[in-house]
């Protein structure tokens, strides 16, 4: 099976390359904008591809003729999307139009990554049947991209996920676990919100969910996340407990204490019944996820 990954320099992209490059029955093509940032070079081929360049997208898909594309590349910084709407639309919607068009033309299965931010967060956790209602421009761009995928005539799956955390050698962004650990080790007090709820997702679990979908060419929408329904404050407490750090430095606040350009949905998180029954998906607990991160940091 020949699989092409977009955004292979990102957190999920790197985890997918790591997972799939070890499978002898897969021919793997990793693509991203610019040079390959992965620490290891075996088990896959790297090709540069800018998803916002329609000619390049067409050329790369035509040349490689993959059986499946896993599309992880996107602008995911929620506030940047609110402030740079044109750039967001180009990367999150137009790019999906180019990819879906090429996948349609060359009969490629498209596995497209989406987000819990397509929901307003009034009644989470959500199942695949719940109706999207975004409250940020990022959410709207990802919802619009889902509609592009649904309208396309290629075989497709949409993978929605929630608050992905993980560690790779070339980290462009931190995550809640590292932020809490580093702050408390430096004896720095932190304020963490209690009025948002999520099902945080270990990047390895998300990569496995994508692979299970592509392996089966399972069509439709799938919710792939962690199984623990937690507030950021609860995540911070669990992190402090794991590393035996001073929890008194963590104070509870609500999100009105922070001014951010983009609105956040208060209560998302996912019901995983479909992914568990159809795919055999089985995510780790949040505590176990912290342990996996610690092993990788060593």
C-alpha positions, 0 to 999 in steps of 0.5 A: 500500500502506498500512503502519502502524508501531508504536513510530515514536519508537524507533530502528527505528521512525524508520529505517522511517519514514525508509525508507518515507516516501520511497516514493511508492506507500506511504501511511504511518501512524506511531504511538507513545505520546505526541508525535511525536519524529521530526525530519521531518514529511513523507511520513507521518501521525502518530497517537498509539497506546498499544499497551497500550490495547486500545480505542485499538489497535482504534480506530486499526486500524479507522480506518486499515485498513492492509494491513500493521502493522510492530510494533516497539514493546516493552520491550527493556531486558533488566534492566528486564524482569527487575525489572518483570515485570508492565510487561514482560508488558503491553508485550511480550505483552498488547499483541501480543494486542491487535494480533494480534486487531485484525489478525485482525479487519480482515485485516491482515498483521502483521510482528512484531519479536522477538529472539535472546534467545528462545534460550539461547545454548548453540549459536549462531548460530541458524537459523529452525528452531532451538528457542527456550529463553529464559533471561531474563524478556525472552526469555520475554516475546518468546517468548510474544509469538511464540506469540501471533502464531503462534496468530493467524488473521491473515497474519503474519511474525516478524522476529528480530534481534540487537543493533541499533545506529544513530543518530537525532536523538532518541537515548534509548539509546546503542550499543556504537560510540558508547560505545567512541568516547566512552570512548576519546576521553575517555582512559577505560579500558573493560572489554569482554566476550569470552565473548558472541557476536552478529551486530550489526545496523545499524538501516537493515538491519533496516528494509530486512529488514522492508520486504522482508517486508512488500512480499512479504507473506512469511509465517513466521519470518525471521532478520534481522541483520548478517553478522559474528559478533563478541564485544563485545570484537571490536566495540570493537577494530574501532571503535577501529581505525576511529576510530584511537583507543588500543586499549590502553585496552580490556581483555578480561573475561568476563561474570562480571565484571558483575552484572546482574539478567538472564542474557544468552545467551552465543552467539547470532547468526543464520544468514541463508540464508533471508532472503538466498534468500527476501527478497534481504536483503543486510546491510552489514559491521560496519565499513561500519555504523560508516562509515554511523553516522559519516556520519549523525553529521556 
